[in-house]
Amino acid sequence: MVNSEGAILKAFDDYIKRFGGNYKLWYVGIAENARDRLFNDHKVKQQGGAWILDDAGSRTIAERIEKYFQGLGAQGNPGGGSDKTTWVYAYKIEPYTME
């Protein structure tokens, strides 16, 4: 089941606030395979790292969520992926993560 755009925005916002709340310390992106992007490309720790992901159901909604958080100061590289890019992810930037 795909969550609504509003539910994803709230879940991500609540999560970011729980782990510090400074959007500038977070990276928000979209991907077809968010787990691969998080754990392989960005080197986020699966255990002990602060990260969240959700399927937005469409690229359009995923991009809107990505742009919303980047507009609040989150890091990211908008516009990547393909039409199959429906996942939104966020992680707290750490010295060991790769942007």
ZIRA-V92489 format. One record per residue. N is the residue number from 0. RES is the residue in three letters. OMEGA is omega in whole degrees, -180 to 180 (* if undefined). Layout:
# ZIRA-V92489
n = {N/N}
res = {RES/RES}
omega = {OMEGA/OMEGA}
This chain:
# ZIRA-V92489
n = {0/1/2/3/4/5/6/7/8/9/10/11/12/13/14/15/16/17/18/19/20/21/22/23/24/25/26/27/28/29/30/31/32/33/34/35/36/37/38/39/40/41/42/43/44/45/46/47/48/49/50/51/52/53/54/55/56/57/58/59/60/61/62/63/64/65/66/67/68/69/70/71/72/73/74/75/76/77/78/79/80/81/82/83/84/85/86/87/88/89/90/91/92/93/94/95/96/97/98}
res = {MET/VAL/ASN/SER/GLU/GLY/ALA/ILE/LEU/LYS/ALA/PHE/ASP/ASP/TYR/ILE/LYS/ARG/PHE/GLY/GLY/ASN/TYR/LYS/LEU/TRP/TYR/VAL/GLY/ILE/ALA/GLU/ASN/ALA/ARG/ASP/ARG/LEU/PHE/ASN/ASP/HIS/LYS/VAL/LYS/GLN/GLN/GLY/GLY/ALA/TRP/ILE/LEU/ASP/ASP/ALA/GLY/SER/ARG/THR/ILE/ALA/GLU/ARG/ILE/GLU/LYS/TYR/PHE/GLN/GLY/LEU/GLY/ALA/GLN/GLY/ASN/PRO/GLY/GLY/GLY/SER/ASP/LYS/THR/THR/TRP/VAL/TYR/ALA/TYR/LYS/ILE/GLU/PRO/TYR/THR/MET/GLU}
omega = {180/177/178/178/179/179/179/178/-179/-179/180/-179/178/-179/179/179/-180/-178/173/173/179/-176/-179/179/-177/174/177/-179/176/-178/172/178/-174/-180/178/179/-178/-167/179/-176/-177/177/177/178/-179/176/177/176/177/-178/179/176/177/177/-179/177/177/178/-178/-180/178/179/179/179/178/-178/179/-178/176/175/177/177/179/176/177/178/-176/171/-179/174/-177/177/179/180/-179/-177/173/178/176/174/176/-179/179/180/-177/-179/180/-180/*}
